[in-house]
């Protein structure tokens, strides 16, 4: 099947002026993430509580969406069944003033589904960017996040790439922009087959008590300091503490085994996907022997029965090892 580079004009009226712009083939991309460093409930500047998270970027995998204008009555997807992505594209066209848009939205992804890599949000964000590109527009990230939440109820901060933000994932807004990047890290990630995937939308949000909310306040401050000081050990402490708190609400069956692997390989902490079965060991990327310790941790995880093992670097001078 062949598609035109542009499509019949969509006519719009603004302030009494009628003008037309053609739709064209548009492409958008979005990377995965590797679960969270911190997830809980946090205060905003007005003293209101919000559910929010800090995600760990995983640039090794991504979704690529391409919108092809064509005759029809709606937006279909290839492969079929990507209804959230189709809805996100339709919402984007509506936001930009285009009505009754039809076409094919193709999605190519290397992101595993259901483990906590943010595969659904990556599809949605890529679809939003593809739709915007089809109109010749580049959207600001805050609008992308709002549209993503409208399309799938809860989203994460994938639209911000590797920028570190405390993100209210059920509202699609940033609570705090952290002043810097994550410190250099090596991450060994893996999956426990004994922990089933989690449907984020169907799953009842954790009901944190007052002491846990106070702990999140402290951990937020420590995370900020870890980023400013590029302190991997402190960031690992934050991630481990967050994982321990959330272990009470969405327990990982082999959490103690995760802690053992971290300790035996001198990791600086552990992190988990709070809405999936993904988990990881964090190592200080500035340590000269971090690559060899990451390799040993991966071997230990495999021997312990964990699967889907990956090694990758965040802000460290190394090529990622994906798979």
C-alpha positions, 0 to 999 in steps of 0.5 A: 500500500502506498500513501501520499506525503500529504493529504487533502486540506483540513479547513479551519476558521480563526478570528474570521479568517479561513485557511487550510493546512494539509496533513502529511505523514508524521512520525513520533518517538518515545523511550522506555523507562525502568520503573521508578526511583521514588513513588509516593504521595507529595505536597505541592506549594499550596499544601495539597497532596498528589501521587507522584513519581521519579522514573529511571530512564531506559533509553535502550528501548523505544516506541516509534509511531507513524501516522499515515493520512488516508480515506476513512472514518477513524484512526486504525492502528497497525498492529491492531488493538492499540486503542490508547494510542489511537485515542491519543492521536485523535485527541491531539488532532482535536487539540490542534483544531482538526476534526474527523481525521482518518488514517493509519497509525503504525507502531513499532516498539522494542519495549516489553509489555507488562513489566513496568517499562512504560510500554503503554505510555511510550506508545501514547506519547509517540502517537501524540508526537506523530499526530502533531508532526502530521500537522507540522507542529511540535508540542510542548511537553506539558501538553503532551502529558495532559493529552497522555493522561486524557488518553490512558487515565494515568501516565508517567514522565516519558515525555521529558526523556532523561530530565529528572522531574517529580511527576504527578502521573494521574494529573499529567503535571510536574510537581518539581523540576530537579536541578540536574541529572541523575548521577552516573549509574550502572543498572542491572534489571530483571523480572520475577516471573512469580510476580504477575504484571499489574494493570495500572488503571485497574489497580487500586492506588496505595493508601499511604499512612501519615508516617509514610507520607512524612517519609516521602517528604524526607526522601524527596529532599534527599533525592534532590540533594543526591542529584545536585551532588551527583551522589549515587549512594544517596540516590540508591538509599532513596530508591531502596527506601521507596521500594521498602515502603511500597513493598507493603502495598504491592509486594514483590515475592523475591524482594529479599533476594533482590536486596541480597544480590545488591549487597553481595555486589556492593550495589548502592541500592535497589529500585522497582517498578511500582506498577509492574514486576520489574526490579533492578540493582543500582551501582555507582557508575563512577566506580572503576569496577562498576562494569564487572560488578554489574556483570556479577550481579547479572549472573547472580540474578540469573542463578537466582531464577530471575529472567529478562536480565538487562544491563545498562548505564545512566549518565555513565561512560559505557554502552548499554547492554540490552538483553 
